[in-house]
Amino acid sequence: MSALILPDAGGGTHPYTPRTEPSRYAVGEGPLVSRTVFSAAHVVADPFADTSPDSPAAVDWDATLAFRRHLWSHGLGVAEAMDTAQRGMGLDWAGAAELIRRSAAEAKSVGGAVACGVGTDQLAAGAHDLATVTAAYEEQLALVEETGAQAILMASRALAAAATGPEDYLATYGHLLRQAGEPVILHWLGPMFDPALDGYWGSADLDAATETFLDVIAAHPDKVDGIKVSLLDARREVELRRRLPEGVRCYTGDDFHYPELIAGDERGFSHALLGIFDPLGPLAAQAVRVLDTGDTDGFRKLLDPTVELSRHLFRTPTRFYKTGVVFLAWLAGHQTHFTMVGGLQSARSLPHLAKAYELADRLGLFPDPELAATRMRALLNVQGVAQ
C-alpha cells in the first residue's frame, strides 16, 4: 500500500505507510465476567438531510443501531444518549428520547445491556427553579424506566445554574433516587467535558464536592448501582471508590488512565463506562477477556498502548473528542460518511485527525486498512494535502 502524506501540527507534512494486516480482535464468546464494561456510543448523522447546525439532529437510525449491535456482539454494554452521542452538542432531548427508545428495543432483541442518560435538556436555555429542574429529571427518568433500560442520572447544566449550594444537590438527587424504581448510575462529569458543569455538587473545590457526592450515595445506597466518574484524575477516582458503600460500583470515565483503574490494586478496581471504548470496542473487549482469566499483565499489554490515542482524542478542548470518535468510525467502515449532527465534524483540525488516523492504524484498529487509507487519502485531497 502506498504511503500517505499526512499534515503535521507544525505546518509540515510527513509520509506514513499504512498497515496491511486487518484488525485481529475477533468477536469473543459469552459475556465479560471480571468487569462490567459499557461503551458510550456515538450517533450516526443522516448525511442527506438538509440541515444546519441549529437544526434538530437528523439521525441515520439504521447505521446508529448497527453500531450498537457491533458493540454488543463483543460483549460490551452500551451507555446510550450520553455526551458521546452529542447530548447537548447537537442532539436535543427529542432526538435523545427517540434514541433511547430505539436502542432499548434493539438491546432487548439481541440480549445486550443498555444504560441510558437521564438529564434535563428538554428545558429551554435560561434560569429555572429547582422544582422545574427536578420535574425535568423525573420526565426523563420515567421514559428510560418505561423502556426497561437502566438509568444514568447525568449531571445537569440547569441544576448547576439553579443550585445555590450542596443542600440543593442533596435534596434534588435524594428526591430522584427515592423515585427510581431500580438502582441507577450517578454521573459526575467534570468541566473539561462541559464547562457549564463547573462547581457541580455545590463547590468548585473538588474535595468539598466529593463529600457532597458521597453524602448523596450514603443516604440511598440501595438505589445506587454505581457511580461514573469523569474527572481525568486517577488519584481522586481511586480515593473515591475506596469510600463507596459496599455494593456500589465505580465505573471509570477517565479516558486518560483507564487501564490502571480497570486493572485495580489490592484494595479494589473500577468497572468502565468510557467514550474511548467506542473506537476501541473489540480491542477493549479482548483485553477484558484476558483479565477474566486473571492475567492482569496481559490485559495491560493490550490496553496500555491505546492510551496515546485516547489522550490525543480527548485533548483540550476535551468536549470535542466526539469528532475523533466519529472520524475513526468512518475510517473503520461503521458508517459511509464523516458527517456529524450539528456540523461537529469541523471541530477538530486536519492535523489532529491525521494523527488520530496514524495512531489508530498503528494499533491495528481498522478491519480493512485499505478502506481506511482510501478514505483518509480522499479527505486529505479534499482538504488540499495533495497525495
Order of alpha helices (4+ residues) and beta strands (2+ residues): beta-beta-beta-alpha-beta-alpha-beta-alpha-beta-alpha-alpha-beta-alpha-beta-alpha-beta-alpha-beta-alpha-alpha-alpha-alpha-alpha-alpha
